Amino acid sequence: MSLEQLRGHFYWLTSIVIRTDLEPSEAVIVLSSESASARLRLVGIVHARADLPGPDVDFVDEVVVRELPHLGPWPVEARHLLQHHNNRCTLQWLTIIGPSEVEILAEEFIDD
């Protein structure tokens, strides 16, 4: 599922599973619509934050994955993540915005 395929559709955040017992760790996020679902997978979790106001299913306003460079400056809006920079590789920064907010920083984003 390409992030481009999410564009123009109304999705709900239906699940977030973060597995720290795996090597490397991973996060799987499932977004669902009335007719389809999308599975987003990040591997090598460096940082994860989820502000979930309740157990109800939340609609998603925006899903963004940005590449934070190994070398060179990070964008100003990622400044709060600089302490997680591992100096080994480019990092992938996923943000989901809606009533719930999810932020995951990982070594790899896998477009299932």
N, C-alpha and C positions, 0 to 999 in steps of 0.2 A: 504494500500500500504506500504510494507516494503521498507526501504531504500536499502536493498539488491536487490530488484527487479529493482532499477534504474541502477544498475551496468551494464556496457556494452552497454547502450543505449544512443543515442544522444537526449538531452532534451533542450528546450528553457524555459526561465523564462517568463511566460505569465501574471501572476498577483500576486500582494501582497496586501492583505487587512488587515489593522490593526484596530481593533475595541476597542476603549477605552471607549465607552459608555456601554459596557457589564460588568457585574460583575461575574466572573473575566474577565479581558480584554483578547483578543485573536488575533492571527495573523493566516491568512490562505494564504498559498503560493501555486500557481498552476504551475506545470511544465508540458509541453506538448511535445510529439514527434509526428512523422507522424502517428503512430498507437495507441498511448495510452496517458493517462495523469496521473499525480500523484498529490495528494492533501496532503500537509503537514500542520498540525495544531499545534499551540503552545498556551497554556493557562496560564494566570497569567503573563503577559508580565512585565518584570522588566526593559528591555532596548531594544531599536530597532534602527538600523542604516541601511540606504539603500543609496548606492552611485550608482545612476542610471544616466548614461550619456545622455540618450535620451528616447523618447517614443517608440522606435522600440523594437521589441522582441529580447531578447539576448539569446545566447546559454549559457549553463551551463557547466563549466569544472569540477566542484566538488561540492558535497553536503555532509556536515559532521554535525552530531549531536554528541556532546560530553557531558558527564555528569560531572558537576562540583560538587565535594563532599560538603556535609554539614559540615563535620568535616575533618580536614586534609588539606594539601596544594593543591592549584590549580596549574595547569600546567603553566609554564612560559609564554606561548603564550596567556594566559587568564589574565595576570597580569593587563592589562588596564581595566578589568571589576571588580576588587576587590571592588570598592566603591559601587557596586550594590549587593554585598553579603548580603543576608537578615538574615543570622544566624538562619533561621527557617527550611529550607529544602534544599535538593539537587536541583541544578538548571540545566536546559538543555540549551546548547549553540549551536545554529544552525548557520552555516556559509555556504553561497552559493558564489562560486567563479566563475567568468567569466569576461566578459567585465564589468558587473555590479557586485557589491559586496553587500551582504546582511548579516547582523549579528543580531540575535535576541536571547535574554536571557530571559528564561521563567521558570516558576515553573514546567510545565508539557509539554512533547511532546506526542501528540496523533498520533499513527500510524494508520491512516484511511485506 
